[in-house]
């Protein structure tokens, strides 16, 4: 028997992909298309346009014209607030449909995107609702004269201009919202490039944004691979800011490309996040389930913030390993539309080979205690890898230092709190971390010492009003809350005499 998603494809009714330029859906200028292969089955599930450099020029020109005209950037706060709230409601109303598009795009199972908040449509809607609340609060300050005299010293917060928003494939709902919501709330215009591996989900979300009433030119969409589409966008001289989530290598290329015109840049570039499990954790089994679940369920470890390193105190090391193996054994794969399926395949064959290579490396560095195989049967045509657990891993090992982006957990033993903190910080990344301890003072103390952008205590969550981003090579800037508004605005200072006599 061979797994197939073709019946679901027909029920969702995917369209041939088009670009969205200056308020119109149009074919790509070159006529080239990308055929997307479903990662669970190897089937062709859709195709979309590959934008040309001319298409990118047209998209940026449309965004620039819309920004300069002030149709959106100067619209009354009440107009922008109502539209963003209306859009959030449309996302909620179409949640089931959007989850189906995602399952066809990247094979993330319906069960996961329905029940896990951070990867749900509900989370995206909440992000838009939250940022709608910032629209009428983008104020500056009126400051007293520093040297005396009769004048005003004022600051204003204004939209940064044309934004290039470049999305990854793994969590389209939240990551789309984290870029588009603050950009629109601030009054920017946007050129959006979705990942070639998750395009139709984003196109449908854009259709709903148009339905909500967004003016033409405010958001433009160009589709296709990073080369040539993303490259044309990040090097475009009329783009004021680039917001990117993805690999560290591409992030470095964006920084290089931004130097020519000094574009503002926000980058979220991955991680090797640790979970620190102390012997006094409230429930070691639950800590193990939470940690291995983040690595194996839903996205199969293809999440930048997943706790792929488990640092476990020796007193509970064996207990943790046993619980983690039990959880790994319960993970199910298959048709992403099946409510009993819990996890997805790797996104493409290139990533499959990469992860299998790391697993082979891990066998030379540590003790494989579970998984590390490709399932056969009706899953043989998909990019599936079973949950994989390595024990007795040295923190210096390749599998403990490099971002694998697959369902691979490295379990590292420690003895003392000081050692745990040292091991946790001994990485080039610093995106997230979790601390499991019943001692509130220890949990707080350790959280303050960890060099990471988001710390969870006895659990982990991403919330719309909290900044999200990383230390070190996990990126630049933050998304979420007030920080994201600052990232899409510029501060202007104005000096204004109140008499004819200049100061």
N, C-alpha and C positions, 0 to 999 in steps of 0.2 A: 504493500500500500504506500502511496506517495502523498505527502501532505500538500494541499493546494488551498490558495486563498482566492481563486478566481471567482467563486460565487459571491464572496464578500465584495470584491471589486465591482461586480456588476450591480450589487444592491446599493453601494455608495454612489455610483455614477460618476467616476472620475472623468474630468474633462482634459482635452489636450491642453498642455500648459501654454500660457501666454504671458507677455509682459504687461505691466500696468504703468503706462506713461501718460502724464498730464491728463488724468481723468478718463483714459480709454484703455481697454484691453486690446492689445495688438500683437501680431506675431513678431518673432525676432527678426531683425533686419537681415540676418544672413541665411535664414531658413533652416539652420541646423537645430537638431533636437538631441536631448539626452534621454536614453531609455533607462528607467529605474528598475533594477532587479530586486525582488523582495528577498530580504535576508534569511527568511525562514524556509523558503521554498525554491529559490532560484528562478522564479517566474518573472516575466516582464509584467509589471503592474501599471505602468503609465509612462508617459514621456512629456517633456516640457522643453520650452524654447531655451536655446543657449544665446544669451545676449551678446552682441558685438560691442566693440569699443564705441561705435556710433550710437548704439542703444544706450550705453552708459552715459555718453555725452548728453543725449536727449533727456535722460532721467534727471541728471544733475541740473541741466538748464531749466527743466520744469520746476524742480525744487527751489532753485534760486529765484526764478520769476515769482513763484508763489510767496516765497519769504519776503522778497523786496516789495511786493504789492501789499503786504500786510493783511491779506485775506484771513490768515490764521494767526499770525504773530501779533497782530493788533486787534484781533477780535475781542469783544468784551468778555470779561472773565466768566460771566454767567453763561454765555454761549458755549465756551469751551468746557465748562464744568458739566453742563447738561449733556453734551455730546459724549464725553468720556464715561459718564454714568450710564447713559443709554447703551453705549457699546458694551460695558461690563454686563448689563442685563442680556444683551444679545448673545454674548459668549455663554452665559449660563443656560439660556434657552436652547442653544444648539450644542450643548455639551456632548450629548450622545453621538451626534453626527461627527463632531470634531475628533472624538476618541477613535471613531472608526477610520477616519482619514489617517490618523497617526499610526494605527495598527497596520494599515496598508503601506505607509511610508517606511517606518522603521521597525515594525513588528513589536513595539511595546504593547504588552497584553492589556486588553480592556479592563481586566480585574485590577491591575496595578494603577492605571491612570484614573480609575474610578475611586480608588480607596486611599491612595497615598497623596496627601495634600500637596506636597511640594512639586509633584509632577502632574497635577490635575488642572482641568479647565477652571475650576473654582479658584485656584491660586492665581491664575492669570487675571480673572475677573476682579479679584480682590486687589491686585496690583493697580489696575486701572481705577478702581474706586478710590484707593488710597491717594494716588497721584492727582486725581480730580480735586481732592481737597487742598492741594498745594496751589492751584491756579490763582486764587485770589489772595495768596499770602506771599507772592514773590516781590516783597517790598525791600527797600533799602533803609538807609538811616539818614536822619538830619542831625548833624553834629555841631557843637558849639565852635565858634571861631577859635583857633589855636593861639593866634597872636593878637586877639582883640579886633575891633573894627566892626563895621555894620555890614555883614554879608552872611550868606548861607553856605555851609559846606554839606553836600548831600551825596549819597550813593544810590545807584539804581542797579537792579539785577535784571539783565536783558537776555533774550535767547541767543544762543551761540551762533545760529545760522543753519546751514545745510549739514545734516548728519548722515554719514554712511553707517548703517547698522548691518553687521554681518553676523549671521546666526549659525550655530552648530545644528546637528541633526538630532541630538539625543533627548532634549527636553524642550520641544518647540513652544509649548504653552507658556511656561514661566519665563524662558529666556527671551522670547519675543516681547512679552509684556514688560520685562525689566528694562528693555531698551526703548520700545515705542512709547510706553506710557509716560515716562519722565520727559522724553523729547517733545511730545505733543503738549504735555502740561506746561512746559517751559516756553512754548511758542515756536519751536523749531520746525523745519520741514525735513523730510527724511527720504533717503534712497535706501531701500531695504534689499538685501541679498540673502535669501534663505539658503540653507545647505542643499546641495544637489541630491542628498539622501533623505531629505524631509521637506519637500517642496509643496506638495498639495495641501498639507495641513495649514501651512502658512498662507497659501493663496486663499484658502477658504476663510481664514481669519481676516484677511484683508478685504474680502468681499463683504464681510459683516461690518467692517469699519466703514466701508463706503455706504452701506445701507444705513449706518448710524448718522450719516450726513457730513462726513469729512469733505471739505472743499477740494476740488480738483487741483492736483499739483502738490498738495501738502504731503502726500505719501506716494512714492513711486516704487515699483518693484522690478528688479532685474534678476533673472534666474540663470543658473549654469554653474559650472565648476569654478573653483577659486582661480584657476588659470584657464581662461583669460579674464573672466568676469570680475572676480574679486580684485585682481591685480589692477585692472583698469579703474576700479572704484577707489582703491586706497591711494593711487598715484594721481588722482584727478586734482587739478589745481583749484577748482572751485568748491571743493568739499572742505568744510570748516572743522569737522570733527569725525573721527572714526571710533565706533564702539564695536568691539570684537570679542567673541567668546570662542575659544578653540585651542589649538595646539601652541606650544611654546615657540616652535619654529616659525609658524606663521605670524605670531605676535611680534617676534623680532623683526620680521620682514616689514610689518606695518610701522614699527618704530623707525626703521631705516627710511621707508618711503615718506613718512611724515616730516622728515627733517627738511626737505626742500621748501615746503611752505609753512613749516611750524604748525601743522595741524594739531589740535587737541586730540588726545588719545585716551581711551579707556580699554583696558585689556583684562580679561579673566582667562588664565592660561593653564589651569590644571593643578593637580596636587598629588601628594602622597600622604594623605591625612592619617594620623594615628588615632587609635582608640586606646586610652590608658585604663586598664582594668585593675583596680586595687583589690587586695584580699578582702577589704571591708565593703565591697560593692553591695548594694542592697539585695541584688539577685544576680549571681554570676551567670546563671542560665539565660536570664533575660538579656544581660549584657552581651553574651555570646550570640544570641539570636538577633539582637539589634545590629551587631557588628557584621556578622556573616550575611545577614539579610540585606544590608546596604551594598554588599559586594556581589551578591548572587541574584537577588530578586529584582524583578522589573527590568532594569537596564543592564543586567549581567555585568555589573562593575564598570559600565561605560558611563560613569558619572565622575566629574572632576573632584567632587567633595567626598566621595565614598571613603570610608575608613578601611583602606587596604592594608594598613599595618595595625596589628593588634599587639600592644605591649601589655603583657600579662604578668602580674606578680606571681612568683613561684609557688606560693602557698595554694593558689587556686588554678594553676596552670593546667593540670590534667582535667580538672572539672570543666574548665573553659573549652578545652579541645574536644572533650566528649560531647558537650552541648552543641558546639559549632558543627561537628560532624553530623549530629542528629538533625540539625536544621538544614544542612546542605542536602542531606538525603531526601528531605521532603520537598525540595524545589522541583517543580514540573515545567516541562517545555512542550511546545507544539503550536497549534493554531492560536494566534493571538486573540481571536474572537471567542475562544472557549473560556468560559468563566473559571474553569479549573486550572488554567495555565497561569503560572506565576512569574515566568521570566522569558527573556527574549534571546535571540541569537546575536552574535557579533554582526556589526553593520555591513561588512563586505568581506570578500575573500582576502584582501590585503591585510585587514585587521585580524582575521582568523589566523593567518600564517604568522603574524607578528606575535599574537598571544601564545600560540603553540610553541613558538621559539623561546619565549620567556619561560614557559613551563619546562621545557627541556633544560634550560639554563638552571632553573630552580632545583631540578633533580640532582644537579651537580653541587649545589650550594647548601641544600637543606634536606629535611626528611619529608617526603610526600606522604600525607596521612589520609588524603581523600581526593578523588576525582582526577582531573587532568586529562580527560579523554573526550573524544567526540562520540556522541551517541549515534547508533545506527538505526535500522528500521526505517520508519516513515519520516525520520528526521535527517536522514543521510544527505539529502540535497540542500539542507540549510547550513548556516554558519554557526552551529551549536557547539559549545564546549561545556562540559559538566562543571559544577562548582569545584573549585580546587583549593585545598588547604595545605600549606607547608608549615611544619613545626620546626622548632629549634633553629630559627633563622637568625643569623647575625645581622645586625642593623646595617652593616657595611655591604651586605650582599646585593647583587644587582636587583634581585626581585624585591628587596626592601627599599631601594633607592630610586628606581626608575618607574615612571608612571606606565603601567601595563595596559590599562583601560580594558580590562576583562575580568572575569569572575575568579580572581586569584587573591587569596588572603595569605599574608605572611605573618606568622605568630612568633613574636620575639619575647623571650623571658626577661624579667628584671627582678631586682631584690629590693631596692630602696626608692623612695620618692625622688631623691636627687638623680638617681640613675634614670628613672622613667622620664623625667623632664629633659635630661641630656639627650637620651635616645630620640625622644619625640621631636626635638629641635634639630637633630642631626640629619638634615635633608635640605635640598635646594628649594623645596616648596614650602608654602605656608598658607594654605587655603583654609582648612578646617581641622578640627580635632574634637574628640569626645573624652570626657572624664567620668569614670564610674566609681563612685565612692559614697558611702553613707555619712562620711565626715564632712560637714558643710565647710568647715574651715579649711580642710585639705583641698576640697574641690575648688574653692575660691582661690586659695593660694597657688595651686597648680595652674588654674586657668589664667592667672595673671602672668605666669612665667612662660607660658606657651607662645611661640612666635607664629601665630596663625590668626586669620581674619575673623573666623566664627568658631566659637567654642560651645559645645553642648555638654551639659552636666546631666548624667543619667538619661541621656537621650539626645536627639538632635532635630532641629527644625529651622527652616528658612521662613521668615515672616516679611510681609510687604513693607513694614515701617522700620526694619532694621537694615543697616548697610551690609552688603555682601561683597566680598572680594578678598584678595590675599596679600600676605607679606611676601618678601623675597621674590622668587621667580614665578610665583603664582599670579602675578599681574600688576596692573597699575590702576588705581582708582577703586571706587565702590559703586555698586548698584543697590538701590533700595533706600527708602526714607529720604531725609533731607539731603543726604550725600549725593543721591542721584540727581536731584534738582540742581545742586551746585555744579555737577558735571556737565550739564547742558545749558549753563548760563555763563555770562560774563558780568563782572562788576564794573560799573562806570562811576567815576567821581566827577561831581559838578561843583564848581565854585561860582557863586552868583552874588555880586555886590548889590546892596539894597539902596545905595545912593549913587549919585553921579561921580562921586570921588572914588577913583580906583585905589585899591589897597596896594 
